[in-house]
Amino acid sequence: MDEPHHRIRALHTDSTITVYQAYAPEIGLPAVQEGRFPAAWKRDRMTWIKPSFLWMMYRCGWGAKAGQETVLAVEITRDGFEWALRHACLSSYVRGVHPDQAAWQRQLKRAPARVQWDPERDLHLRPMPYRSLQLGLSGEAVRRYADEWTVAIRDVTPLAHEIHALVSGGDLDSAAQLLPQEDPYPMEEEVLAPLQG
């Protein structure tokens, strides 16, 4: 079956969706222990959440990049995730989606969330011909993410290392079986249409 060019694929339940982030251990480990982000986590910065496990692996080098050694699976409410999408703007100007560049810049200034679509990755972290969502949260969205939406935070660094070892050893079937089950996420077309650049 052909994948649509833009699609949100995620591990989700009836009430939650799992997104991924990677941090240095001094942020990541307390977040796991406390089930919430520690005081050292910067609320005044934009934070990017990624529903795609393999895109996160590409970004953090399987948890080997400096400052990204602790890979977190953050389970958040679907209500919160969908609030962010409804209040989001594309992270870059797209002719045909926005009336003009000035209108996009005005929207960008107001929006507490930003959407970016990046090529999905395979087990070798090579780009696929279709894209996965990255969602940037700032201002009100960051506060809601940390204080209201987060249900649980798990350390999936050991899983990242285990899958990477299997891929490195050529056992792609076993590696694929360990991947989180990311299914198409149901989202109204009228919400997603203006976010597909």
C-alpha positions as CSV (number, residue, x, y, z in Angstrom):
1,M,0.0,0.0,0.0
2,D,1.3,3.4,-0.9
3,E,2.0,5.8,2.0
4,P,0.6,9.3,1.7
5,H,3.3,12.0,1.4
6,H,2.2,13.5,4.8
7,R,0.9,11.3,7.5
8,I,1.1,11.2,11.3
9,R,2.2,7.7,12.4
10,A,2.4,7.1,16.1
11,L,2.1,4.6,18.9
12,H,-1.3,5.6,20.4
13,T,-4.2,4.4,22.5
14,D,-7.7,5.7,22.8
15,S,-6.5,8.5,25.1
16,T,-2.8,9.0,24.6
17,I,-0.1,9.3,22.0
18,T,3.6,8.6,22.4
19,V,6.2,11.1,21.2
20,Y,10.0,11.0,21.5
21,Q,12.7,13.4,22.7
22,A,16.4,12.9,23.5
23,Y,18.3,14.8,26.3
24,A,21.5,14.7,28.2
25,P,21.2,12.4,31.2
26,E,21.0,15.3,33.7
27,I,17.6,16.2,32.1
28,G,16.5,12.8,30.9
29,L,17.1,10.6,34.0
30,P,15.3,12.9,36.5
31,A,12.4,13.2,34.0
32,V,12.0,9.4,34.0
33,Q,12.3,9.2,37.8
34,E,9.9,12.0,38.5
35,G,7.5,11.3,35.6
36,R,7.8,15.0,34.7
37,F,10.4,17.4,33.4
38,P,12.8,18.6,36.0
39,A,13.4,22.3,37.0
40,A,16.6,22.3,34.8
41,W,14.4,21.7,31.7
42,K,13.9,25.0,29.9
43,R,10.3,26.1,29.5
44,D,11.2,29.3,27.7
45,R,12.6,27.5,24.7
46,M,10.9,25.7,21.8
47,T,10.8,21.9,22.3
48,W,10.3,19.5,19.4
49,I,8.4,16.3,19.9
50,K,8.5,13.5,17.3
51,P,5.9,10.7,17.0
52,S,8.3,8.7,14.8
53,F,10.8,6.4,16.8
54,L,13.1,6.0,13.8
55,W,13.1,9.7,13.0
56,M,14.2,10.2,16.6
57,M,16.9,7.6,16.2
58,Y,18.1,9.5,13.1
59,R,18.2,12.7,15.0
60,C,20.0,11.4,18.1
61,G,22.2,8.8,16.5
62,W,20.6,5.9,18.4
63,G,21.2,7.8,21.6
64,A,25.0,8.3,20.9
65,K,25.0,12.1,20.0
66,A,26.3,14.4,22.7
67,G,23.5,15.9,24.7
68,Q,21.1,13.3,23.4
69,E,22.2,10.2,25.2
70,T,18.9,9.6,27.0
71,V,16.0,8.8,24.7
72,L,12.6,9.4,26.2
73,A,9.2,8.1,25.2
74,V,6.8,10.7,26.5
75,E,3.1,9.6,26.6
76,I,0.8,12.6,26.3
77,T,-2.9,13.0,26.1
78,R,-4.4,13.0,22.6
79,D,-6.4,16.0,23.7
80,G,-3.2,17.9,24.3
81,F,-1.6,16.7,21.0
82,E,-4.6,17.7,19.0
83,W,-4.8,21.1,20.8
84,A,-1.2,21.7,19.6
85,L,-2.1,20.8,16.0
86,R,-5.1,23.0,16.0
87,H,-3.0,25.9,17.2
88,A,0.0,25.2,14.9
89,C,1.5,26.9,11.9
90,L,3.9,25.5,9.3
91,S,7.5,26.2,10.3
92,S,8.2,27.6,6.8
93,Y,6.4,29.6,4.2
94,V,4.6,27.5,1.5
95,R,3.2,29.2,-1.6
96,G,-0.4,28.1,-2.1
97,V,-0.9,27.2,1.6
98,H,-0.4,30.8,2.9
99,P,-1.8,33.9,1.2
100,D,1.6,35.5,1.2
101,Q,4.8,35.5,3.3
102,A,3.6,38.3,5.5
103,A,0.5,36.4,6.4
104,W,2.6,33.4,7.3
105,Q,4.9,35.5,9.5
106,R,1.9,36.9,11.4
107,Q,0.6,33.4,11.9
108,L,4.0,32.1,13.0
109,K,4.3,34.9,15.6
110,R,0.9,34.0,17.2
111,A,1.1,30.2,17.0
112,P,2.3,28.3,20.1
113,A,3.1,25.3,17.9
114,R,4.9,24.7,14.7
115,V,4.7,21.8,12.3
116,Q,7.6,20.4,10.2
117,W,7.5,17.4,7.9
118,D,10.7,15.4,7.5
119,P,11.5,12.3,5.6
120,E,10.6,9.1,7.6
121,R,13.6,6.8,8.1
122,D,14.1,3.1,7.6
123,L,16.1,0.9,10.0
124,H,19.4,2.0,8.4
125,L,18.1,5.6,9.0
126,R,18.0,6.3,5.3
127,P,15.2,8.7,4.1
128,M,12.0,7.2,2.9
129,P,9.9,8.8,0.1
130,Y,7.2,10.0,2.6
131,R,7.3,12.3,5.6
132,S,6.6,12.2,9.3
133,L,5.6,14.9,11.7
134,Q,7.7,17.0,14.0
135,L,5.8,19.3,16.3
136,G,7.5,22.3,17.9
137,L,6.0,23.6,21.1
138,S,6.6,27.1,22.5
139,G,5.0,29.4,25.1
140,E,1.6,28.2,26.2
141,A,2.1,24.9,24.4
142,V,5.3,24.1,26.3
143,R,3.7,24.8,29.6
144,R,0.7,22.7,28.8
145,Y,2.9,19.8,27.5
146,A,4.9,19.8,30.8
147,D,2.1,20.4,33.3
148,E,-1.1,19.1,31.8
149,W,-0.5,16.7,28.8
150,T,2.3,14.4,30.1
151,V,0.9,11.1,31.4
152,A,4.2,9.1,31.6
153,I,7.9,9.4,30.7
154,R,9.9,6.2,29.9
155,D,13.6,5.7,29.2
156,V,13.8,3.9,25.9
157,T,17.6,4.3,25.5
158,P,18.1,0.5,26.1
159,L,15.6,-0.3,23.4
160,A,17.4,2.1,21.0
161,H,20.7,0.4,21.7
162,E,19.2,-3.1,21.3
163,I,17.6,-2.3,18.0
164,H,20.8,-0.5,16.8
165,A,22.9,-3.6,17.7
166,L,20.5,-5.9,15.7
167,V,20.6,-3.5,12.7
168,S,24.4,-3.4,12.9
169,G,24.5,-7.2,13.1
170,G,22.3,-7.5,10.0
171,D,19.3,-8.9,11.8
172,L,16.7,-6.5,10.4
173,D,13.8,-8.8,11.1
174,S,14.5,-9.0,14.8
175,A,15.1,-5.3,14.9
176,A,11.8,-4.5,13.1
177,Q,9.9,-6.7,15.6
178,L,11.2,-4.5,18.5
179,L,10.0,-1.2,16.9
180,P,7.1,0.6,18.6
181,Q,3.8,-0.1,16.7
182,E,3.2,3.2,14.9
183,D,-0.2,3.3,13.2
184,P,-1.8,6.1,11.2
185,Y,-3.1,8.7,13.7
186,P,-6.7,9.7,13.1
187,M,-6.9,13.5,12.7
188,E,-9.5,15.6,10.9
189,E,-8.5,16.6,7.4
190,E,-9.6,20.2,8.0
191,V,-6.9,20.4,10.8
192,L,-4.2,18.7,8.8
193,A,-4.8,20.3,5.4
194,P,-3.4,23.8,6.2
195,L,-0.4,22.0,7.9
196,Q,0.7,20.1,4.8
197,G,3.4,22.1,3.1
